[in-house]
Amino acid sequence: MARLRVVNWNGKDVPPELRELPAGRYVVAEYAADLSPEDDAALTAGLDEVDRGETESWETVRADLDKRFDRPR
């Protein structure tokens, strides 16, 4: 499974996110969504939570959604 990284690059210097990667073959995709500053901040905060391991399992999320929307399991 691929591990996603968000890289902020100034167009010249090699960012630390790339420097710490081992030698290998990588695919880089340009991300150019039209996000508001608030949406961008929320997305960045969410990615930071994932990096810190502060996530819920799919089973926990599914059970919460089932309960919230009164769906039988």
MARDO-976549 format. One record per residue (C-alpha): residue number from 0; x, y, z; chain. Coordinates in steps of 0.2 Angstrom, whole numbers, plus 5000, padded with zeros to 4 digits. Each point is the difference from the previous one (the first is absolute). Layout:
// MARDO-976549
SITE|NUM|X|Y|Z|A
...
// end
This chain:
// MARDO-976549
SITE|0|5000|5000|5000|A
SITE|1|5006|5017|4996|A
SITE|2|5003|5013|5013|A
SITE|3|4995|5017|4995|A
SITE|4|5010|5016|5005|A
SITE|5|4996|5018|4998|A
SITE|6|5015|5010|4994|A
SITE|7|5000|5019|5000|A
SITE|8|5014|5005|4988|A
SITE|9|5007|5017|4995|A
SITE|10|5006|4994|4983|A
SITE|11|5018|5001|5004|A
SITE|12|5006|4991|5016|A
SITE|13|4997|4982|5004|A
SITE|14|4987|4999|5014|A
SITE|15|5003|4989|5015|A
SITE|16|4986|4989|4996|A
SITE|17|5009|4994|4985|A
SITE|18|5018|5000|5008|A
SITE|19|4994|4987|5013|A
SITE|20|4994|4988|4986|A
SITE|21|5011|4985|4996|A
SITE|22|5007|4999|4982|A
SITE|23|4986|4993|4988|A
SITE|24|4987|5004|4987|A
SITE|25|4987|5012|5005|A
SITE|26|4985|5008|4992|A
SITE|27|4996|5018|5004|A
SITE|28|4983|5008|4996|A
SITE|29|4996|5018|5000|A
SITE|30|4986|5005|5011|A
SITE|31|4991|5015|4995|A
SITE|32|4983|5000|5008|A
SITE|33|4991|5016|5002|A
SITE|34|4998|5000|5019|A
SITE|35|4995|5014|5011|A
SITE|36|5013|5004|5014|A
SITE|37|4989|4992|5013|A
SITE|38|4998|4984|4989|A
SITE|39|5019|4999|4998|A
SITE|40|5003|5002|5018|A
SITE|41|4987|4987|5004|A
SITE|42|5008|4988|4988|A
SITE|43|5018|5003|5006|A
SITE|44|4994|4998|5018|A
SITE|45|4992|4983|4995|A
SITE|46|5016|4994|4992|A
SITE|47|5010|5005|5015|A
SITE|48|4988|4989|5011|A
SITE|49|5003|4985|4988|A
SITE|50|5019|5003|5001|A
SITE|51|4998|5000|5019|A
SITE|52|4990|4984|5000|A
SITE|53|4984|5008|5006|A
SITE|54|4988|4991|4990|A
SITE|55|4985|4989|5003|A
SITE|56|4998|4982|4992|A
SITE|57|4988|4997|4986|A
SITE|58|4990|4989|5012|A
SITE|59|4998|5014|5013|A
SITE|60|4995|5013|4986|A
SITE|61|4988|4988|4992|A
SITE|62|4992|4995|5017|A
SITE|63|4998|5019|5004|A
SITE|64|4992|5003|4983|A
SITE|65|4988|4986|5002|A
SITE|66|4995|5006|5017|A
SITE|67|4998|5018|4994|A
SITE|68|4990|4996|4985|A
SITE|69|4990|4986|5008|A
SITE|70|5006|4987|4988|A
SITE|71|4999|4982|5005|A
SITE|72|5016|4989|4999|A
// end
